[in-house]
Amino acid sequence: MSILVIRPSRYTSHFAYFAGACREPILTGDMKPLHSGVGDETETVKELRHIRSLCRKRLSAEDLDALAVRLTFTASEFPKPVVATPEVIRRLQALVPRAPLHLPPKLRLIEHCRQTFPEVPIVLVSETSFFSGLPARERYYGLHADITKSLKLERYGFHGIFHEWACHHARHSIRQNAVARILSVCLIPQPEITAVMGTRPVMVTGGVTPLEGIPGETTCGELDAGIVLTLRKEMGWGPEQINNVLTRESGLRGIVGRDVTLDALFRTDDPDVRLAKEIIQYRILLACGAGIAAMGGVDNIVFSGDYVNVGEILGPWLSSKLVFKGNPDRRIPWLCFRESLDRLIADSAELTIRSHRATLQSETEWDRSHVASGDSVPANV
């Protein structure tokens, strides 16, 4: 299939065009960032038309099978990628109060895509979909039930695309009949770890927002809630300043005092970053231990993400640390899954389009068979 992938973000909107079975894009580039305001709409439409023109130069317009848009948050609304039908858009609009900065510009982008590519189905691939089946014991916090329900304060997880495909790859590498127990370590600017039994995640470090979990390049990670109250009381900071410090001035930047990538952290002997490296390693180790406890064991560790090659360093280290009682010589096998996020989004879209087409064909055949037999067709089909 030929699929155009768009990954909108706060700073830039990346696109990649895949054709046929090629695992690498034949066309990539960046659009200007999407904002919450409406002043950038004309520019966005122009850029989409330019991308359409570039695609047509590579392949005819008829060969574009789908346009895949990555969404970072759809709560637990969609357990898998979906085609952007009017009903799906309505459900997304209902989620806007829970993600007022994230969803409105994405909804406008989807509408612009629909206008620019009117005959091409749009597939929405969400990072939170994979975690929609989290068990209740993992999903909910120790808060008053009314507050949890009214504010939807649940653990969502935020890098499900990498996790889902990496675990799929790991299961096939294990080739065992029993339900595989896999630790998935997504190595990105803010690492995320999930424990997956079979195809279902049972534990994840990401929370209501991506801020929870492992410290990142600029994010604090798991934090005692009392610290937020202390910053408010002792420093006199308001919500905006606290949010800025926790999301942009903490993590590796806060500990080291300058920008440090996760990749550079594990590939340098600089003594100035030693503490930061120890903290990150330790938190990853603790999270893996929690994942093993949630699954009652582990069969494999799989690394993925932007810094997947760091897995070559963390893999042997984690395997040596996560020893088994009564069998200290056993080592947990590990592997690295190196597919790009763009390719995985395209793969998700392709599976969705194939399923969507099969459903439409089945419904059409049902209609024809019943009309031919003289039966009336129900109004809701």
LOTORMAR-116286 format. One record per residue (C-alpha): residue number from 1; residue in one letter; x, y, z negated. Coordinates in steps of 0.02 Angstrom, whole numbers. Each point is the difference from the previous one (the first is absolute). Example, Ala and Ser with C-alpha at 12.3 -4.5 7.8 and 13.67 -1.06 7.14 Angstrom:
<vextors>
> 1, A, 615, -225, -390
> 2, S, 69, 172, 33
</vextors>
This chain:
<vextors>
> 1, M, 0, 0, 0
> 2, S, 47, 182, 22
> 3, I, -24, 97, -161
> 4, L, 36, 178, -50
> 5, V, 41, 15, -186
> 6, I, -19, 165, -93
> 7, R, 65, 23, -177
> 8, P, -60, 170, -64
> 9, S, 86, 70, -153
> 10, R, 24, 161, -94
> 11, Y, 161, 46, 87
> 12, T, -16, -75, 174
> 13, S, -111, -116, 99
> 14, H, 100, -138, 82
> 15, F, -60, -97, 152
> 16, A, 61, -159, 85
> 17, Y, -62, -83, 159
> 18, F, 12, -190, 18
> 19, A, -33, -97, 160
> 20, G, -25, -186, 20
> 21, A, 97, -118, -114
> 22, C, 148, 118, -23
> 23, R, 43, 21, -184
> 24, E, 81, 170, 30
> 25, P, -98, 155, 54
> 26, I, 24, 63, 176
> 27, L, -41, 177, -55
> 28, T, 19, 89, -168
> 29, G, -9, 177, -63
> 30, D, -68, 119, -131
> 31, M, -146, 118, -6
> 32, K, -18, 153, -110
> 33, P, -66, -39, -176
> 34, L, -185, -1, -38
> 35, H, -62, 119, -133
> 36, S, -160, 18, -98
> 37, G, -45, 158, 94
> 38, V, -79, 8, 173
> 39, G, 119, 121, 82
> 40, D, 108, -139, 72
> 41, E, -140, -89, 94
> 42, T, 34, 76, 172
> 43, E, 185, -42, -15
> 44, T, -40, -179, -52
> 45, V, -114, -25, 151
> 46, K, 136, 68, 116
> 47, E, 129, -120, -74
> 48, L, -118, -148, 17
> 49, R, -31, 43, 182
> 50, H, 187, 11, 27
> 51, I, 22, -173, -78
> 52, R, -138, -67, 111
> 53, S, 91, 71, 151
> 54, L, 163, -83, -55
> 55, C, -89, -167, -23
> 56, R, -77, 12, 173
> 57, K, 171, 24, 76
> 58, R, 55, -165, -79
> 59, L, -161, -98, 30
> 60, S, -169, 36, 79
> 61, A, -133, 69, -117
> 62, E, -100, -162, 18
> 63, D, 142, -98, -80
> 64, L, -13, 88, -168
> 65, D, -95, -126, -105
> 66, A, -7, 90, -167
> 67, L, 55, 150, -101
> 68, A, 52, -44, -177
> 69, V, -3, 132, -138
> 70, R, 84, -35, -166
> 71, L, -91, 60, -156
> 72, T, 89, 1, -167
> 73, F, -158, -5, -107
> 74, T, -174, -71, 24
> 75, A, -19, -65, -179
> 76, S, -77, -175, 7
> 77, E, -126, 47, 134
> 78, F, 74, -103, 141
> 79, P, 82, -170, -39
> 80, K, 76, -7, 175
> 81, P, 32, 115, 151
> 82, V, -159, 62, 83
> 83, V, -55, 77, 163
> 84, A, -51, 182, -27
> 85, T, -187, -16, 30
> 86, P, -123, 136, -57
> 87, E, -40, -105, -153
> 88, V, 184, -16, -46
> 89, I, 24, 188, 19
> 90, R, -151, 30, -112
> 91, R, 76, -111, -135
> 92, L, 166, 93, 16
> 93, Q, -87, 167, -20
> 94, A, -79, -64, -161
> 95, L, 177, -30, -66
> 96, V, 56, 181, 28
> 97, P, -35, 55, -181
> 98, R, 124, -132, -58
> 99, A, 136, 55, 123
> 100, P, -41, 182, 45
> 101, L, 174, 40, 64
> 102, H, 31, -163, 91
> 103, L, -159, -48, 91
> 104, P, -70, 162, 80
> 105, P, 149, 27, 118
> 106, K, 1, -186, 41
> 107, L, -185, 6, 44
> 108, R, 31, 148, 114
> 109, L, 143, -93, 82
> 110, I, -112, -151, 31
> 111, E, -130, 114, 80
> 112, H, 134, 81, 110
> 113, C, 60, -173, 51
> 114, R, -178, -51, 45
> 115, Q, -18, 154, 110
> 116, T, 170, -21, 82
> 117, F, -14, -189, 26
> 118, P, -190, -20, 17
> 119, E, 4, -177, 70
> 120, V, 135, -69, -116
> 121, P, -52, -84, -165
> 122, I, 80, 77, -154
> 123, V, 57, -121, -135
> 124, L, 27, 65, -177
> 125, V, 137, -92, -94
> 126, S, 3, 44, -185
> 127, E, 140, -28, -125
> 128, T, -122, -36, -142
> 129, S, -102, -133, 92
> 130, F, 115, -143, -50
> 131, F, -31, 35, -184
> 132, S, -190, 6, 8
> 133, G, -6, -175, -76
> 134, L, 108, 35, -153
> 135, P, -66, -94, -152
> 136, A, -93, 108, -127
> 137, R, 133, -30, -132
> 138, E, 127, 84, 115
> 139, R, -112, 132, 76
> 140, Y, -66, 86, -156
> 141, Y, 85, 105, -133
> 142, G, -34, 4, -186
> 143, L, -116, 150, 15
> 144, H, -180, 26, -50
> 145, A, -108, -95, 125
> 146, D, -107, 153, 40
> 147, I, 154, 103, 43
> 148, T, 73, -140, 106
> 149, K, -163, -18, 95
> 150, S, -41, 183, 27
> 151, L, 176, 53, 52
> 152, K, 46, -164, 88
> 153, L, 160, -15, -100
> 154, E, 61, -166, 67
> 155, R, 166, -71, 56
> 156, Y, 4, 0, 191
> 157, G, 176, -35, 63
> 158, F, 66, 104, 144
> 159, H, 109, -100, 120
> 160, G, -110, -145, 46
> 161, I, 48, -7, 184
> 162, F, 181, -46, -36
> 163, H, -51, -116, -142
> 164, E, -132, -94, 98
> 165, W, 108, -36, 151
> 166, A, 157, -36, -101
> 167, C, -94, -128, -105
> 168, H, -73, -76, 159
> 169, H, 177, -20, 65
> 170, A, 61, -73, -165
> 171, R, -141, -127, -9
> 172, H, 46, -66, 172
> 173, S, 182, -12, -50
> 174, I, -44, -103, -154
> 175, R, -110, -124, 96
> 176, Q, -81, -76, -153
> 177, N, -177, -60, -20
> 178, A, -27, 71, -174
> 179, V, -47, 182, -26
> 180, A, 163, 98, 18
> 181, R, 48, 119, -140
> 182, I, 95, 145, 75
> 183, L, 80, 156, -72
> 184, S, -7, 137, 132
> 185, V, 124, 143, -26
> 186, C, -34, 148, 114
> 187, L, 158, 106, 7
> 188, I, -57, 175, 45
> 189, P, 34, 173, -76
> 190, Q, -111, -56, -144
> 191, P, 18, -190, -12
> 192, E, -155, -104, -31
> 193, I, -10, -181, -59
> 194, T, -147, -117, 12
> 195, A, -28, -182, -47
> 196, V, -100, -101, 126
> 197, M, -77, -172, -22
> 198, G, -43, -71, 170
> 199, T, -73, 153, 86
> 200, R, -64, 90, -155
> 201, P, 99, 130, -99
> 202, V, -16, -25, -188
> 203, M, 117, 136, -63
> 204, V, 67, 163, 72
> 205, T, 105, 142, -69
> 206, G, -94, 138, 94
> 207, G, -144, 78, -96
> 208, V, -140, 126, 25
> 209, T, 131, 99, 96
> 210, P, 170, -51, 70
> 211, L, 79, 88, -150
> 212, E, -14, -151, -113
> 213, G, 125, -143, 2
> 214, I, 185, 3, 47
> 215, P, 88, 170, -2
> 216, G, 30, 63, 176
> 217, E, 114, 122, 87
> 218, T, -99, 149, -68
> 219, T, -140, -81, -101
> 220, C, 3, -43, -184
> 221, G, -84, -171, 7
> 222, E, -85, -76, -151
> 223, L, -16, 130, -137
> 224, D, -69, 16, -176
> 225, A, -157, 106, 21
> 226, G, 50, 96, -157
> 227, I, 145, 77, 97
> 228, V, -124, 93, 110
> 229, L, -82, 72, -155
> 230, T, 170, 49, -69
> 231, L, 46, 91, 160
> 232, R, -163, 94, -9
> 233, K, 19, 45, -184
> 234, E, 186, 31, -19
> 235, M, 43, 67, 173
> 236, G, -164, 89, 32
> 237, W, -12, -80, 173
> 238, G, -163, -14, 95
> 239, P, -58, -148, 105
> 240, E, 83, 61, 160
> 241, Q, 171, 23, -79
> 242, I, -9, -167, -92
> 243, N, -50, -87, 160
> 244, N, 144, 81, 93
> 245, V, 128, -57, -129
> 246, L, -66, -178, -10
> 247, T, -15, -25, 188
> 248, R, 142, 105, 74
> 249, E, 130, 32, -135
> 250, S, 10, -166, -92
> 251, G, 62, -176, 39
> 252, L, 172, -8, 78
> 253, R, 4, 187, 31
> 254, G, -40, 35, -182
> 255, I, 123, -125, -73
> 256, V, 146, 38, 116
> 257, G, -35, 185, 25
> 258, R, 1, -8, 190
> 259, D, -83, -92, 144
> 260, V, 47, -185, 8
> 261, T, -82, -130, 111
> 262, L, -35, -175, -61
> 263, D, 117, -68, 133
> 264, A, 143, 114, -52
> 265, L, -31, -43, -184
> 266, F, 42, -183, 28
> 267, R, 145, 29, 119
> 268, T, 110, 117, -101
> 269, D, 116, -15, -149
> 270, D, -25, 183, -46
> 271, P, -3, 5, -191
> 272, D, -125, 144, 6
> 273, V, -136, -117, 61
> 274, R, 40, -149, -111
> 275, L, -138, 36, -126
> 276, A, -129, 26, 136
> 277, K, 48, -166, 80
> 278, E, -13, -90, -166
> 279, I, -173, 74, -34
> 280, I, -67, -47, 172
> 281, Q, 71, -176, -8
> 282, Y, -68, -25, -175
> 283, R, -175, 59, 46
> 284, I, -1, -112, 153
> 285, L, 53, -146, -108
> 286, L, -137, 33, -128
> 287, A, -131, 16, 137
> 288, C, 56, -165, 77
> 289, G, -12, -82, -171
> 290, A, -178, 66, -18
> 291, G, -42, -68, 172
> 292, I, 67, -172, -44
> 293, A, -102, 1, -161
> 294, A, -157, 48, 97
> 295, M, 26, -144, 122
> 296, G, 65, -129, -125
> 297, G, 159, -21, 101
> 298, V, 76, 51, 166
> 299, D, 49, -87, 162
> 300, N, 80, 140, 98
> 301, I, 51, 183, -1
> 302, V, -21, 102, 159
> 303, F, 68, 175, 33
> 304, S, -71, 123, 126
> 305, G, -12, 187, 29
> 306, D, 107, 143, 62
> 307, Y, 149, -58, -103
> 308, V, -25, -187, 28
> 309, N, 188, -26, 17
> 310, V, 20, 44, -184
> 311, G, -83, -168, -26
> 312, E, 165, -80, 50
> 313, I, 70, 76, -160
> 314, L, -151, -20, -114
> 315, G, -41, -177, 57
> 316, P, 150, -91, -75
> 317, W, -7, 111, -156
> 318, L, -184, -33, -35
> 319, S, 21, -185, 36
> 320, S, 137, -9, -130
> 321, K, -100, 96, -130
> 322, L, -169, -86, 20
> 323, V, 55, -169, -69
> 324, F, -118, -140, -50
> 325, K, -11, -70, -176
> 326, G, 61, -180, 0
> 327, N, 73, 19, 175
> 328, P, 128, 141, -4
> 329, D, 84, -61, 160
> 330, R, -154, 28, 105
> 331, R, 7, 156, 107
> 332, I, -151, 86, 77
> 333, P, 17, 6, 190
> 334, W, -16, 171, 79
> 335, L, -8, 73, 174
> 336, C, -13, 167, 90
> 337, F, -145, 43, 116
> 338, R, 63, 132, 122
> 339, E, -151, 46, 106
> 340, S, -37, 187, 13
> 341, L, -157, 77, -72
> 342, D, -53, 58, 174
> 343, R, 9, -178, 68
> 344, L, -98, -69, -149
> 345, I, -137, 130, 24
> 346, A, -8, -47, 184
> 347, D, -12, -185, -47
> 348, S, -141, 37, -122
> 349, A, -92, 100, 134
> 350, E, 21, -138, 128
> 351, L, -75, -131, -116
> 352, T, -144, 118, -39
> 353, I, -37, 37, 183
> 354, R, 3, -185, 45
> 355, S, -121, -38, -142
> 356, H, -110, 148, 48
> 357, R, -8, -55, 181
> 358, A, -42, -178, -51
> 359, T, -141, 63, -110
> 360, L, -71, 109, 139
> 361, Q, 11, -144, 123
> 362, S, -87, -117, -121
> 363, E, -140, 126, -30
> 364, T, -20, 27, 188
> 365, E, -11, -187, 32
> 366, W, -128, -15, -141
> 367, D, -104, 139, 76
> 368, R, 5, -78, 173
> 369, S, -45, -174, -61
> 370, H, -150, 61, -100
> 371, V, -62, 116, 135
> 372, A, 12, -142, 125
> 373, S, -100, -112, -116
> 374, G, -133, 133, -24
> 375, D, 43, 37, -182
> 376, S, -7, 179, -62
> 377, V, 163, 78, -55
> 378, P, 2, 65, -181
> 379, A, 17, 188, -10
> 380, N, 155, -8, -112
> 381, V, 107, -103, 120
</vextors>
